[in-house]
Each structure stands twice: as structure tokens, then as C-alpha cells.
Amino acid sequence: MKKLIDPSLHPDWLKPHSLEWYQQLASLHGKYLYPWNSILEKPNGESIFDNEVLRMVHDKKVLDIGCGHGDFAIECSETAKEIVGFDITQQFVEAGNRNKKENVSFVVGDLKDGLPFEMDQFDCAYIRKGPTSAYPLVNRVVKKGCTILGLHPGDESGVELLQWFPNLFQKSTIQIIDVLNDRLKNSNFAKAEIESINSIEFLQSPIDVIKLCCFGQKETVYEMVEGKNMDQILKIFEANASHKGLPITFSRYIIRIKV
């Protein structure tokens, strides 16, 4: 079988989730939205987390760290007393501000400079796929005895892709669980626990495999992957897909913290 071309060798490739990658994603699309079509089994880590957050924020003053373009913060504002979204990407915050409601505000900032809020300013907080570096900082701005919830990709996410599409997808050298444990150990919370939740995501077509691989990259990267690899991707997809689509592991870590 012909070897798949590694997209990270393209000169326009940016390391996913780097600052430059987030800025490019915002510049290209203005929002942090997954471009691939898939069907998610429910319940899954994200649906469980979202429901817990929506219960937590009721009539509370809330901090959303790594809010992106603000859609989830705006959803939470339906029941929250007040919600503040914080993100490093200017264009995401601008998108949030264009759609915000009266009890929502968005702040641009870099966690390297700390969280620009008063001590005990918030009744609760959540980090929905946002920066893990916030954990040692958020303790100061959330009231004692209150709750912080976190959601992060699991280390088993899409493990099948590594086997089926070698070179197209690369195994991370960093274990997310190790990063999370280290962050929590250095955060002085009264209590913190991590739950791992796995479910199945069904990618709907070979094009969706490419969209997943090239998420946040320039069109030039996408075009190279499609042009060089499409025939092989199609064969691999058809060999492994069910009637629902290509089944891959959808893995999430949920963090539950008591300040």
C-alpha cells in the first residue's frame, strides 16, 4: 500500500493548539468550530460536562476560561447571573462581543500575565477545552468552597486513526493526563478528581478524515493532503467503516474541583 504523505512536512503547517495556530484559526474562520461531520454517541464526555456546567452556573457569577468565540458562554448566560469569558485570541473575543447578551462580557488576556480579576470575584468557573495552565491561577479568583469544572481531550481520542492512517496522524509525545495531574498538584485545591469518559464518534466520509487531520491549517495543507492521499484514505475508510461511519474513540477527561 502506498505510504501516506505527512501533512506536517508542508511549509504552511502549524503545530495544532499553538498560539500561532489559534490565531490562524481565528483569522481563517473567526470561530472555534470543528469542520468535520460526525455522529457522536450519547452520553459522551462533552454532553455530560455541558449538562453539569449548565446546572452549576444557575444564578451564579461565572468565569469561562478559554472561551473561544463565546457560544457556550452565551448558552450558559440563559441561567447564569453573570458570565465573563476570557481568551487569548482577539478575534475570538471580538466574535463573542458581536453576539453577547446583557449579562455576558469578554476579556482578552494572556495567562502568562495571570488572570486579571479580583480575589474571590466568581462563584464558579469552568475550562471547556481551554488552557490547562489556568488551574494554578483560578484558585485565587473563585470563592472558597465553590466549584470549578474542566473538560479536556482524552489520551485515547482517535487512537484508531494512528493505526489506520500512519503519517497522516501523529502520536503525541505528551500524555494529557500527566499534564493535568501536574497542574492540579500545584494548584492547592481542597479537592480535585479526574474522570475519563470514552464513547464512539463516527466520521461520515473520507473528506471528514482530511478535515480532522487539517483542522486549523491553511487551505494549501488541505489541498496537499487531498491531492496526495485521497485514494488511499478512501480505501482505508471503506475497509473500516460501518453503516454509521468510521468509528473512532471519542475520549474526554472531566475535572471536578472544590476550591
N, C-alpha and C positions, 0 to 999 in steps of 0.2 A: 504494500500500500504506500502511495506517495506521502512523503513527510509534509506535515502542515507547516506553513510559514509562521514564525514567531512574530506577532504584531509589535512587540516591544522593541524590535530592531528598527522599526520605522523612525526616521528622524523627527517626526512630529509627535511621537508617543510621549505622554506624560505619566509619571507614576500616579496610579489611582489614589485618591484621597490626600494627595499632597496639596499644599496651599495653591500652587500654580494650577493644579487640576481643578480645584473648586472654582477658582477664578475663571478658568476657561469654560467650565460647565455653565457658570452664570452668564458669561458673555455669549455663549452659543445658544442657550435655551432660556435663560432668565429664571429657571426653576430647577429644583432637585426632584425630578420625577424619573422613574425607571421607564426606558423607552421600549422594552420588550413586552410581548404579550405572553401571559402565562395564567394558569389556573392554580390557585393556592387552596390546598385542603384546609378546612377549618374544623376545630380551632387550631391556630398556629401561634408562634411566639409573638408576632406583631398584633394579632387580634386580641390576644389575652392582655398584652401590655396596654393597648389602647383603651380597652374597657376598664382596666384598673386605674389608668390616669383620669379618665372621664369621671369615675367615682371619686377619686382623690381630690380633684380641683373644685368640687362643688362649693360655691360661696367662699372661695379662698383667694388670697393674693399669691400668684403663681409665677415662677421663673422657668422659662423654656430655654435651655442651653443648647446651642447648635440648632437653632430654629429653622435654618434654611429660608425658603421663601414664605414661610409662615402659615401654610394651610392648616397644619394640625393645631397650632396656637389659636387660630381663628375658630376652628371647630370647638376647642376647649372653652373659648370665651362665651359660648352659649350658656354655660353653667357656672364658670368662674366669676368671682367678684372683679378681679383684675388680672391680666396676664401680660408679662413682659418677655419678649423674645430677644435673645442675644445671639449674634452670629458674627463671624469674622469677615464675611463676604458682603461687600457694599451693595452689589446688585441684587442679591437675595433679599436684603433688608429693604431696599427700595421697592421690590415687588410686593413684599409684605405690607408696606406702608400704603401702597395703592389700593389694597383690598381690606385694610383693617377696620375693625369696629371701634366704637367709643371706648370700650374698656380694654383695648389692646394697644401696646406700644412696642416698637422695635428699636434695639440699640446695636450699633456696630462696635466691635471691640476685639482685642487680641488677648487670649488667656495668659500670654506671657506677661501682660501688664496687670493681671489679676481681674477679678470681677468688679466692675465699677458701681457697686451697690452698697448701701448701708448695712451695718451689722443687724441681723435678725429682721431684715426687711420683708422676707417672704414667709408664707405659711407652709409652702411646699415647693418642690421643684422636680423637673424631670429632664432627662437627657435621652432623646429619641434618636438613636444612631448618631449622636453627636460626639464631641471630643472627650476621650477618657481622662485627659489632663485636667478636666474641670473638677473631678472628685475631691482632690485635696483642698480646693478653693471654696466649694459650695457650702461647706460646713459653717462658714462664718456668716453667710447671708440668709440662711434658713433657721427659723426659730428652733430652739432645743425641744426635743420630744416630738418633732414633726417628721414628715416622710419625704424621702427622695426616691424616685423610681428611675431606672436606667434600662435602655434596650440597645443591644449591640449584636452585630453578626456573629454567629457561632463558628467555631473552627471546622465544623463538618459541612458548612454550606457548600453545595455544588461539588462535593468530593468526586462524584462520578465524572464530572467534566474533565478532571485531570487524567482519568484513565481513558475516556473515550476520545478526547481531543488533545493529545500531548502536543506541547509547544504553543497551542492556542491559549491554553490556560496554565498558569504557573502556580505551583505550591508556595504559599507564604513561608518565609523563614521565621516568622514571629507568631507565636501562639497567643491568640487574643485573650484566652483565659489567664495566661501568665501576666499579661499587661494589666488586666482587670484586678487580679489578686494583689499585684504590687501597688496599684493606685489605692485600693481600699485599705491596704495595710498601713499606708501613710496618710490616711485621712482622718483618723481619730473619731470615727463614728461610734455611737453607742452600740449599734448592731448593724451588720451587713451580711446579706446572703445572696448567692448567685444560683439561679435555676437555669438549666439547659433544656430547651424545648426543640425537638425535631419534628418536622412534618414533611410533606411532599409538595413540590412545585412542579407543574407540568408545563414545559416550554412548548409553544404551539407550532413552531415551524423552524426550519433551518435558519431563516433570517433572524429569528429571535435569539439563536445561539450567537450569531455575529453581533447583534445589538448588545447582548450581555457582555460579550468579550470587549467591545469597543465603547462601552458606556463612558461618556465624558470626554472622548477623544475627538479629534478633528475628523472631518469627512474624508480627508486623504487616507487616514488609517483604515476607516471603514471600507473604503473603496479597494484598498490593497488586499484586505482580508477576504472580501467578497470575490475579487477577481482571481486571487491565487488559490483560495481554499474552498470555494463554494461546492465544487463537485464532490470533494471528499467529505465535507460537512453534511451534504445531502445523503450520501451513502451511510455515514455513521448514524445520522438521525433516523433514517428509515429502518436500520438494523436494530435499534434500541428503543424506539418509541412504541407506546401503547396507543390505544384508540383515544386516550385523553391527551396524549402529547409525550414529550421526552421527560421521564421522571427523574428529578434531581432532589437531593436533600435540601430542605429549607430549614436552616438552623439559626436559632437566636438564643442569646443569653439575656435573661431578665434579672436585674439587680434591684433588690428591695432593701432600703436603708432607713434606719431610725437614727435621727441626729442626736 
